[in-house]
């Protein structure tokens, strides 16, 4: 073991000791795959694959730390503007990863439910069929939840929820006078319910939340952690630093509650 890896291991332990409150739901804006590839002199597709490798490591770290709900901002509605070659390689990568979920023994051993959130009408049929198969293979699991935000946009999600509620009103199933925030929340996603976000992490040194989970994150005042590493270079240390920000927020809340 090198001196650097020894120091990193000790620092990880120190950070873990500092974190007393574990967020229930962590959402991640995985930014910087293309910039990472450019800086390393690599093809963009390789940058996305390096990012996918980091995602697998991240899921292991988060589950080991006790995070039960994870939402990954994988592909936004705005990303459809990218060139055809990049879109094709991305959709191929997504299909490979959803296929792998079906056979991944870690998923079945840890009872991880996987579901997509986003606009399914925007995705190719073959990719959508693979996503459906992965969701069906994990539908009965309830220990951990991974939500893959694919073809996702926060405003688009709220628009779809509004349409769904209006359809219910037209059918006489929903009383307009009885619509509450819970009504809207129940129409945001069609799969397993997603709890409010406790912590948003954004990589790539860009300090914005980019139309990500506006109802579940911004509406619930989640903690936010912005960090410099591009997503393929994200480390467990960075996750623990983010969780420390959430922990500090929770301690302040507890202190304020005691002073009331």
N, C-alpha and C positions, 0 to 999 in steps of 0.2 A: 504494500500500500504506500503510495506517495505521500509526501508531507501535505500537499494540497488536499488530497482526498481524506486524509486524517482530520485536517482542520474542518473540512466541509461536514464530515460525519459528526464532529463535536458540536459544530454550529447548529446542525439539524436537531441534535438532542437538546441544545439550549433553547431553541425556538419552540420545540415541542413542549418543553417544561413551562414555557411562558404562556402557552395557550390552554386556558381552562375551559372555555366555552367553544364547543364544536358547532359550526353552522349546520343546520339541517339540510339546507338547499344552497348549493354553490352553482352559479352560472358563469360560463367562461366565453369571452369573445376572443377566439383564437386568431389573433392578427399577426401578420408578418411573414407568412410562408414565402411569398413572392420576393419580398425584400431580403429575406435570409438567403434564398437561392441566388439572387443577384449579387449579394455581397460575397458569396462563396464561389461565384463563377459557375453556378450549376443551372441546369434547365429548370424552368418553373415547375414542371411536373415532379421533379425530384424534390423540390422544396415542399410541395404538398404532401408527398409521401413521407418526408422527414417529419412534417407536422402530424401526420396520422400516427407515426411511431410514438411521438410525444403524447398524443391523446391516450394511447393504450397505457403508457406509464402513468399518466395523470390519473386515470381511472383506478389503477391499482393503489396509488398513494392515497387518493381521496377515500376510497372504501376502507383501506387499512386504518385511516384516521377517524373513521366513523361517520363520514358524510353519507347520508342515505339517498339524497336526491341531487342529481347532477344534470345540468342543461348545457349543451355545447352548441354555440353559434357557429355552425359549420358552413352554411351557405345562405346568403341573404337574397331577397328578391332583387336587390340592386346588382348582385353578382352576375345576373343573366346578361349584363351588358358586355361581359368579357368575350374575347374572340372564340370562335368555334373550336379551335384546337384545344384551348385550355378547358373549355366546358366539357368537351368529350373526354379528356383525361380525368377530369374531376368526377364525372358521372361514373366512369369505369372504376375509379378508386372507391367511390361510395358503394358501388355494387359489390366490390370485393369485400369491403369491411362488413356490410350487412350479411353477406353470405357466410363470412367467418363467424359471426355472432351465433348462427344456428348451431354450429358444431363446437363452439368454444366451451371447454369444460369448466372454465372459471365462471362463465355466465350461469351455467346450470348448477354448479356447486354452491355458488353464493346467492342463488335465486334472484338474479338481476332482471328486472323487467325493462325492456328496451322499446321505445316508441318514438315516432317522428312527430314533430310539430311543425306546421307550415302549410303552404298551399300545394296540395297534392296534384291539383290540376295542371301545374306548371312542369311536372317531372315526366321524363320519358316512361313509357309503359313498362319496359323491362326492368328499370330501376324500381319503379313503384311496386311491381310484383315481388321483387326481392325484399323490399322493405316490409310488405305485407306478411311475407313468410317469416321474417325475423320477429315481427311483432307477435304473430300467432304462436311461435315457438316459445315465447317468454311471457305470454299473456297471464298465466296463473301465478307468476312470481310476485313477491311483495316485500322482499327484504331490502332491496336497493332498486333505484329507478334511474335510468339514463334516458334523457330526452334529447333527441338529436334535432336541432332547429335547422331545417333544410327547406330551401325556398321559403324562408321565413322573413317577415317584416312586421314589426310591432303594430303599426297603423293598419296594415292589411289584416292582421289578426282581429283587431277591434272592429273593423268594417264587416268582416265575416260574422263576428258575434252579433253585431247589430242586425244583419240580415236574418240570422237564425232566430233572433228574438222576435223580429217583425213577422216572420213566418208563423211562429207560435201564436202571436197575437191574432193573425188572420184566421188561424184554425180554431181560435177560441180556447187555446190551451194556456195562454198567459194573459193575466189581467194587467193592462198597462199601468194601472194605479199601484200595482203590487211589485213593480220592477225595482229591484234593489241592486247594490253592488254584487251581492252573491249571485243574483240572476245573471249578470254579465259574466262573472267569473265562470259560472257553470257552462257557458256557451263558448268559452275561448278555445277549448280543446275537446276533441271527441274521445280521446283515450282515457288513460288513468288520470285522476285529478292531480294537478301540480300545485304544491303549496307555495306560499309567498317566498320570494328569493331573499335569503339572508345576506349573501355576499356575491357581488359581481367582480370578476377578475378580467382585466383587459391587458393583453400583452402588446408589444410593438411600439411602446412609447407614444401612444395616441390617447389623449385624455378626453374621451367621449364615449357614450354608451350606445350610439349608433342604432337607435330605433329597436333596441333589444328588450323584450319583455317589459314594455312600459307599464302594463297593469300590475304585473306580479312583482316587479322590482322597484321602479320609480314610485308606484302607488303605495308601496309598503316601506319606503325609505330604507332600502337595503344599504349595507356598507359597500363601498366601492374601492377597489385597489387597482391602480394603474402601475404598470411596471415596464421597464425598458426592453428586456429580452424579447426577441422575436419568438413566436410560438415554438418552432423546432428547438430553440435553445432554453426553453423553460425548464426549471429544475424543481425538485421537491422543496428546496430552500425557498424558492419563490412562492410556492403554495403556502408554506408555513408562515412566511411574512404576511401574506394576504390574510390568513386566518388570524394572525396576531392583530391586524387592524379590526377585524370583526370582534375579537375578544375584548379589545380596548373599548369599543363602542358599547358592548354589553356591560362591562364593568362601570362605565359612566352612567348607564341607565340604572344599574343596581344602586349606585351611590346616590343618584337623584331620588330614587324611590325611598331610600332610607331617610332622606332629609325632609320628605313631605310630612 
